[in-house]
Amino acid sequence: MTLVPSYIPRDLDGQVRGALSRLVGEGGMLLLTGDSAVGKTRTAHQAMLDTVPDHVLLAPESSTHLERSIASAIDHASSGIPTLLWLNDAERFLGPRGLGMQEFRTLRSARVVIVATMRDSFRLRLVRERVSVDILNLAEEIHLERIWSPDELARTRKSLETERDPRVAEALRAAREHGVAEYLAAGPQLWRELQEAPRVHGHPRGAALVHAAIDLARAGISSPISLQDLTDLHEEYLPGSNKSLISPESLDEALTWATEPRYGVTRHLLPVSGGWHAFDFLVDAQLRREQSPPLPDRTWDAALAIATEDHHHHDVALAAFANDRPDIGDRALVPLAKKGNAVAMRSLGVLHRRADPKQARKWLKRAINAGDVVAMRLLGNQHVFQNEWDKGVKWYRRAAKAGDAESVAYFCEPFIYQQPNPTAPPAPDDEDYEDYEENSEPWAPTPRTLKVLEAALDIACDMTYDEIEEHGGKPMKAGKVNKGWYFMLGYLPSQAWRQTRRWRREFARCYDDLANDIRTGQTPRPACTGEELALHIALLHASAMTLDEMDFVDELTTGLPESSQDFDWDACKDLLFEDHDVLWLYWPWMSGIEDPANPINEFARVAHLRPDDWFLPFREAHTRDPHRGHRR
C-alpha cells in the first residue's frame, strides 16, 4: 500500500485546470478555499502536475522567506522562465507584513502564476476585518466542499475496483458524515482520539499539549510554536482543578503521543520549522463546536508573548476582535501604533468601529496623518455609519484624489439625469404599488423610450469595444480613471478594474444582448449581473441624450407614437430590475460585499457580485445562447 492514496478526480478538477491555464498567459492568483482536510492542497498539486509541469515551482516555507521567493519568481519570469509561486495555507503569507498589493501587481505584470490554498475560517476572518481583501478579490477563487458529491463518490468506488486501498474503503463508509478527503487525512479519527485521551490512565497531558496548540492557533498564532511555549501553557488544559488526581503521564510520553504519526503520516501536532502546530482539522473541529470554550487569559498572554514580529501582532489582534476581546486587540496593536505603524493605527480604527466610534476616528485620523490613504476612505465610512453623509463624502473625495480605487469608483456610479415623472407608475416598494398592479396593465417602457435606450446600448457597446482595442487587458488605475483615460470601462466598480481582455469583451456583449432584446420586441430585463451593470450605464446615457441631444432623439424616434410616459428613466430604473443590489459594489461602506463570506452578503443572500460570476445567469431558463458570438 502506497504512503498516499491515489488521487481521486474531483468535480471541480476541470474548473481548476481551466483557471490555471488562463493564468499562465496573464499572471494572477488561483485560490482554493474550503474547510481543513477537504483536499485543497492535493487538488491544487494534481492540477499543477497536469497543467503546468514545465513551470519552476517556488514554495516559501514561511512568511519570513516570502520576500526572497517573490524576488526569485520575478527574476525567473523576467528571464522568460515560466514560474509558479505556491502559497499553501495562504493566510501565513497575507496581512501587513506579507504579500501586499504592490508585490501582487508586480508578480502579475511579470505573468507569475500564484496558486494558493486557504481554510474558510481564516478567509472569513480576513474578510470581516478587511485584511488583504484587495488581493482576495483579485484572486480566481474556487471552493471545495467537505461532503463529496454522488459523482465523486461513484469515482471513489470505481477506484477500488483497480486498487483495493482499505483507507479509501473506510472513507467511503464514513462519507455521509465526513468528506472522503478529510477522512483519508484521518481528521475525524484524530479528533475522536483527542476527546478520549484525557480519561484516567489515558493521555491527559498529551491532549493538553494539543489543546494548547489548538487554542494558540485560535488566538492568531500561525507561526511554529516552540516546545517550551507548549510546555509552559499546557497545564491550563489539564482537566479538573486538582491535576494530580488524574495521574497525567510524563512530558516525554505526552509529546510522543501527540507527535507520533497515525494512519500513515498524520499526527495531532505537526513539526514545522523547528516548532509545532496543531493539525488544521483539529482547529476547525474546535471552531465548529456549538459552544467552543472561550480562550483563557493565559492563552492570550502566551499568544502575545509568542508574537514577536509586527505582522504576528496583527494576527493576534484579528483573532482577539473575532473573539470579542478588544482589550487583547489593543494590547497587540497599540504598541505598534505608538511606534508610528500606520497600518496598526488603521486596524485599530477598524476594530473599534462599533464598540467605540470616537476612539475609531482618533486612530483613523492618526493613520491619515501618517500617510495612510485607505484610512481616509475608512473615516468616510465611519461618518456614513453615523449618518453624517456630507462629512463622509468629503473624505471619499480626499481618498479619491489620493488614488484610492474604491473611492474613485464611488463617484462613477451610474445615475439618472432626470427628475421623477409625476405620471410614472409607482415603484414595487411603494405603498400604492399593489393597487396599481391590480388595476392596471403590466408596465412596459414606451416605444420611444425603448428606441432611445436601444441606441444608448449600441453606442455604449461600440465605445466599450473601442476601449478594449486601445487598452486590452491592462489593469485600470485610479489616477487614469480620474483623468478620463477610460470612459465606458471607467463606469465599472473598482472590483472590475483588473479584469482581462476576454472578461471585458464578455461585458461589452451584455450591451448587445440587451439591445437585441429590444430589437426582437422584448422588454430588456437583465439576465445576469453584467447585464444589470450594462443597463444601469445605458440608462445614464439615455437620460443624458433626452436632455442634451433632443435633435438626435427626435430623429431616432420619428414615426413612433408619443406618450406622457416617454423617457421616464426613473421608472425604467425602478421596474426593469429585480433589485439594485449590484449598485452596492460602488459604495465604499459596502466594501467586500461581493464576497459570499461577507456577513451582509450572507444575510441578504446576494448572488453573483464577484466579477468572475457576473455572466452567470440568474435563472437557468434565461441562459443566453453560448454560441451567439461578439459584435467584433
Order of alpha helices (4+ residues) and beta strands (2+ residues): alpha-beta-alpha-beta-alpha-beta-alpha-beta-alpha-alpha-beta-alpha-alpha-alpha-alpha-alpha-alpha-alpha-beta-beta-alpha-alpha-alpha-alpha-alpha-alpha-alpha-alpha-alpha-alpha-alpha-alpha-alpha-alpha-alpha-alpha-alpha
